[in-house]
Amino acid sequence: MGDALAMAGDLAEQISQKTSGLVQSSDHRDLLDVVDSLRSHGVSHYVDLPQIIVCGSQSSGKSSTLESLSGIAFPTAEGLCTRFATELILRRGNRPEIRVHIQPGVGRSEEDRRRLSAFSRRSDQKDFPKIIEAAKTAMGLTGDGAKVYSTDVLRIESTSPTAPNLTLVDLPGLFGAPDKNQSDDDATLVQKLVTDYMQKKRSIILAVVTADNPFANQPVTKFARDIDPKGIRTLGLITKPDKIERGSDSEKYYVELAQNQNVKLNLGWHVLRNKGHGTMDDTAEERDAREAAFFESSVWNTLEASQLGVNTLRARLRKILWKQIQQGLPGVKTDVQSGIKDCNQKLAQLGKARSTRKEKHTYLQRISSRMSVLVRAAIDGVYSDFFFESYPGQQDAFERRLRANVQKILTNYAEKMRVDGHALEIVEDYERPKRTIRFKYATRKEYLKEVKILMVECRGRELPGTFNPLVVGDLFSRQCKPWESITQNLVERIHEAALNTLNKVVSELCDQNTESRLMKGLVRPSLHRLRQDLKDKVDEFLKPHLTVHPITYSDWLVRNVQDIQEDRHDRNFDLLSQQLCAATVATASESERVNLKDLLEGLRDGTTPDVEEYCSSLAADVAAAYYQVALKKFIDDVSVEQLGSEDDGAVKEREDLVKKLRTLEKGLMDLDAFTARSGAQEVCYLKFAQSEGEDFAADGLDDRKPRSARSKRALEKKAPKNVENPKTVLFLRGTSCSQIVQDALTDLYELRRPLSKKFTKKNEIHPFESAASLEFFSEKNDCSILCFGSSSKKRPHALTIVRTFDHKTLDMLELHLDPESFRRISQFKTRKFAIGLLFEAEITDTKCRRPMMVFSGTAFESPVNNEYTMFKSMFIDMFKGEVSDKIDVEGLQYIVSISADEPTGDDVKPTIRLRLYLITTKRSGQKLPRVEVEEMGPRMDFRVGRMNEPEEAVWKEAMKKPKSTEEKTKKNVSTDHLGDKMGRIHLGRQDLSELQTRKMKGLKRNKDLDDGADHEMVETTKRQKK
């Protein structure tokens, strides 16, 4: 047993020495270690890992090539030899050893899988062929009636302290023509096995072609080019160059092939001379020496030395493998993360174990709560939840977004109604029908005959030469018959869209068993009732058009009749003009030759003298015009947005009430602020002064002192502040707003939360024409910045940023978003942050986290105010929150980068680019950490459009600084160390003898004193004064 282990170790060391050339440096080895670590954890079962696969036709030298690369003797023979995939897995380990086992293929029974998985051997150079035969027996490839090929995989794990961590794969040879040993099914099996390995996007394809067989008979390069069209991971290998006659055309062809002339591969071609029938017993050194001698003395020495021999092949594979791993490892990480996410989702669907009634109730309650959030988001069109994320290759992303899906269905419905809503297409005699042949059509003459018959059948009290209005109703009813089927199909499609969305939501939230029960017992019955309600509503809209006499008060009817008649007359005149002078009104010059008689006769024929003909034509025109009016009304009625709409009277009443409410609320604010009599007088004086046009901006207001505490608070509220309140941003959209703009508004709203508000309904607003609505929303929602999204053919993907002062428009700037470069926050798999959420730290912490803002570009530094300086000012306000004198450096890891291209001197304005980055520090093994910058999203590129600059007086008022509120220093007053206030008085020069030191009141004469004493006291007092 010890000898066997020793021999296995020797073989492992031999393999390690041969394959060590595939590793270039320690960095290369570290990358391979990462791949091997993933493979050892079983990641390769779920994610493709880098490996080298050797594939080609039968007897092309694949196994010999693998032996030359690895040093292990794979079975070689002419014809059928390799009958299953063999993976040579090289690993770095503490001691040399080789283990062999079988990985069961797809389709094996459970019993076979257990039996094959139990196959395990240790190998050395001598008994390796025996182990291969034992593996064939275990796979069922020996004996009578045995299979020819197997989908099982023989895995040879070679461990050595110096071995590189990589995988080499030998595959069965491709063949085309069956024989007694191989069938067409076997050829299909081998082709599928080879192409499956090729399709693993991180496999390096070593496509082997043999020089002793015509290239056209070897399909391996065709499969490789089909699967890897760019050729970034395919290297061509020519074997058996010594088997072709020297100087022959075949040799010349393969030399040109090696020079990448006949079949071009990005990685090029390589030439290898392996062992032959008579040199099978050569050692590796003898084999390499024979190969070098052959290339030196043959026409192959005209090739680059790097294309010849096994040693240079290892060097080429080393570079290719290094590059492939470098490029593929991030993708591996992404795939692993996707797999983790998928597992977490499935685990979340299963939920925790539910054995008690309480646990089951909690589980269903969680599903219900989450389901309500997702369904509401799908209906409102707010797709910020990860459930609505869309990534390349995803098939059901659009089905999850219910509102977008329904909008698309309604758009298709409107187009279907416009194109196929009329039962009969009426064309002129010289026109061809626009619709396909399966739709009915009639010429105008044929249609007017039917109209005349209908006029006779509907004749009532009308005078001769006129027609009964009921004729229009009958004609219209015939034309709008397809409406019912098209609209019922709309109901079914909306029901199907809602069902698909709910099915996705339920399957996302719970396991399959719970999903089927919820769908069957709750969701489907509820949707069925809603579908019936929608059908009833549609029938309600459709019934007046099918059964009631048509009536409308829209002036569009008369205009449509006029337009129809004018168009027909213009076409008839152009046709006549084309016949007489080969020109129409649009193409004719000022002077054309025309036969006057023919012209007059043609014009006369165009005038219908027959009264009956004229009446039938007019009835047809009125019916066609009414059809257009009714079609537009019906499409609007059936659309989901209009199902809950109101009539014109209710809309007008609402507008009046809103206007009245605004007026009353403004009055109430004034009354609340100045209910005191004096305060009321002050505000009356203020309003009167403003209405009279007096300059009462700053000085007048400051000079008048409030007479009550309430009026003082009201004036202070309107006065400028040293520290402004945090600005709230309102996001809203117009009637026409692209999905790109809506996504941009959502991302900006998320960045500003909670200092932001968002409206999801459409608003008929044109900011640069009238900003009254924006000012109303600003005052109503107490927002000083508004971001308005709209899109039109003239101004696509527009974002208009509006700043207000005292709820009046200050300035505004229009930005056009580039849809090609736009990326949402959800498309970046990094940490997310919101500017507003950083401010919530102030609630629990005294510090405030702030991102860094970087403006780069000379356009932002212009000394003259322009669109770019306004953009800079606006976005500083956008990303600014509450003012804080303590900043936490943790917030500086977020960077808001705004750059502008340098002006080129032409009329094209520089593009503005908005990016958000996250700075992270990681261990580097040194004192200084490794700094990485990662993009967080969103990514937006803007092109500036229109702008409204602020008025100078308003801007001055908005930028005015308040009077300083700091306490003024008092002269000659100081405080000592004990906190006692000390004062200093400055007086002129004085005589201390003249100072009065006694109180005069105390020197008053007493009644008991006599006159002499009194006189003496007076004299004493005089002396004291002197």
Phi, psi and omega in degrees: 000320179294322178296320179298318179295322180295317179294322176297322177295320178299317179296320179296320178295322178296317178297319181298318180295321182291323186266356181296337178292347178281354180248128187265317187210178178294325177297319177299316181295322179296321178296317178296325177297321178297315179298317180294323177299319177296318182292323180292333177277002179085013181295331182296342176291337185240336184229136177291131178246155181300137178200164179250122180248137180251117184220153180174189179282170179297141177061029178269356178096025182293310183294324177294323177297317180294324177294320179296324181284321190256335183088359179260137186276098174281152179299131179230142179192167177281140178079223185289117181224290180282120186240007178200163179285135179239121179254119175263107184258112181264127181227152176270128180217177183286326183225152180286132175196158178231128177238141181235132174211173186244133173260116184299144180276174179291137178099353178288146177287168181296323179294316178297322181297319178294319181293315182289325179293336180281349180289121181208131180221157167250141192232156166226184186296326186283314185268010180297316177300326178296321180294323177298317179294321178296323178294321177300317179297318180296326180280351180083034181255007179236159178093173180291137178071014182285159176290158178271318182232158180226148175272358175292158182239127174271118184252118179252113181257113180253122183245135178202151181297335183250007184286145173280148179274094178206173184231129174247136186235126174256129185242155176300153182281143177285147175210159183249310185269127178284162174219197183291339181263338185227136182253176175296324178296323177295320178298319178295319180298315181294317180299319178294320179297316181291313182293330176297318177293321179297324184285349173292112194296351180247017177268136173270121185269118174258094186276111186263128172234140182262140185285342181272012179227135180307139184299326182295338180274001184242103189276004189297320181291329177296314178299319182296318180290328177292320184277324180239073187297329180279348178066027184280349180222025180240125176241124178279142182228123178259124180245169178055046177291344180275356183269354180255153183290134181293137180082359181282165177296326179297318178295318179298320181298314184287332173294316177295324177298317179295332177279007176065037181260317184281304178239111186273131173236140182300324179272354175082196183235160177222152181240136183223135173249113182263184178295149176252186183297326182269356182239027183294333183270006180294144172285173180297323180291320178294320178299316180294324180293317178299320181296315181296319180295322180296314183292330181289331187251021182228175181294346182290346180287356174285346179279167174297144180297332180288353180260359188240135170091160185285328181295314178290333176296320177298320180295319180293316179296326179300313180294317180296317180296319179301312181294319181296318180291318179301315182284329187271339184296319174301323177294323176299316179299319179296317179296320179295317178297320178296319177296321178296316180298318179296318178296316179298321179296317180293322176294322177294325177296317180292325181071184178284165178299136185237100181249324181266165179295324180296318179295321177295319179296318178297319180298313180292325178294320177296318178298317181298316181296313181294322180295321179297319180296313183292319180294319178297319178295321179294325180286319182282346181079025177258102189255040181277342180290149182298339178301329183264007182298144178238132179222159183304135179090350180284132186265331189252015182297318183290327180294333179287331183271088189298314184297317178296321179295316180294321177299319178294318179298318180292323177297316178295324178295316179298319178294320178297319178295319181292325185272315187243011183287337181266137185289325185233127176268126182256122182235156175288165184298331184262005182255161174251146180295145180278332183271170181291168188292340182286348177265147180283147174211162180210148174287163183296324179296317179295320181293321180293331175296317177295323178296320178297318178297318180294324178297323178292318182291334183256014184297134180227239184264007183289152179286158175300141181091000176237178181226154179288130179302339179295339178299320179299319179296318179293318179297319180294318181298323178292322184287327186265017178300323179293348184301320186296312181293320180295319182288322176295325175296324176300316180300317181295322181291321177294319177298319179295320179296316179296320180295318179297317180297313180295325178297319178295319181296313183293318179294334177287331191262336187218171181285173187295322181296310179296323180300311182297323180289318179295317181295316183286320186268340187231306189290308184298315176299321180294317178295325178297319178293320178295323178296320178294321177297319179293322176298317179298320180294319178294318177299324178296321177288326186281330186301315180299328182284335185263333188240336186263149178297131184295135177210140178206149176251013180280135177285355176297330182300310181297318180294323179294321177299314179299318180296318180298316181291319179297318179298317180294318178296320178297318179295318179296319180293319177297322178296316178296316179296322178295323181288324186273320185228015177055036179206152176250182179299324183283331185255350185286148175270180183293330181236117177230143177273130182211145177283113186298321182297313179297324179295316181293321179293321178296319178293323180293318179298330179289342177268124185269110179280341182286120182295319180296319178297319180295317181295317180295321179295318179296319179297320178295319179294318179295319178296319179294320179293318179294327178300317180296317179296313182292325180298314180298316180296318182291319178298319179295323181293322186282333181302146185300325182291328183270351180298330179255018183281171183247170177279174184297326180296319179292322178297316180296321179295321180294318179299318179295319180293321178297317179297319179294319181296319179299316181297315182293322181294322176297318178296320180296322178298317179295320181292320179295324183285327186228062176282334178295150183300314181294319179297321179297321179295321181295316181291326176298317179296320180297312180295321180295318180295319179293321180292330180278355177084019180284152177280088188242038188282293188247309187293316182297322182288324181286327183289327181277124181267136179295148182260359178213164181292324181291317178294327178295318179295322179294318179290324178293330179294325180273347183285153177296154184238151175292321179241115183286155172290153178298138183277133175259136183253134177253126179252128180212163186236161178268183181293328177243112185214120182291161179296328178299314181293320178299318178296321179295318178299319180296317181293317178296323177297318179296323180293329184269350183301144359271010181273046181205157175226153183220134173256135181259345181278159180283147180227129179279084185229137173234094191304320185278352176261316178207122181258015183298318181294321179294321178295323178295315179296325179297314181288320183294324184254006179053054180240135181259349177231135178234138177240112188249128181252136178205168179204135177213172181295323181282323182232079185285146172050059185259137171241123179249120180259126184237130173251143181238155173229122185056038179061027172239146184301126177263302176205165179208152183220134180259130180237138178252119184277135178278114183288339184286319183267354185291133175225138181277166177298321183294343180277355178251127184268053180235180179295140180256151175212154176239137182302316182294323181296334177294332182285340181292347177298338182293340181291321183248355184221151180276347180263158181233131181272131182230138173281160173273140175245131182236120174253120180235133181132138181292340181297329181281347184257015182296134178288343180258134180297129177213193183297326185282323175292325176293320177301316180299314180297318182293318183284337170295319176295323182296320185259016180255137178245218178289145180285131180221141179266001178235116183247131177274127182294346180298329179289343182286356176286346177263133182238127171257105184258124177234117183234155177231137177298153178287140180299139181262355178095345178269191184281351181283125181280145181300146178277139177259133183239125179253124178225149174237132183233158176240125177264126177233147177246137181229162182294137180240356184081005178234184180292319181271133180286163175275128184258128177237140178245124184234133181286137185254331185090156005279168177243118184225134173243130185243148168240123186290146178238231183287160177211150173240113180280152180288150174292147187298317181294318180293319179296320179296318179293321181292327183267002183294136179267143181286165174297147183296133179261007179288146181289129182287142178285135180266131181286150175061022176234129180219168181235132181277185184292338180271001180088004179279137180276130182243136179245151180234128182247132180255119179235164177282184181291131182227154175264116183297335181289339180271353180286140179279122183251346180241148179284133182292330182298329180285346181263012180295147183289139179267148181296331184283347183283146177273178183295321180296316178295323178297315180297321179294321178294321179295318180296320179297320180295320179297319180297321179296322180294321178296000000 
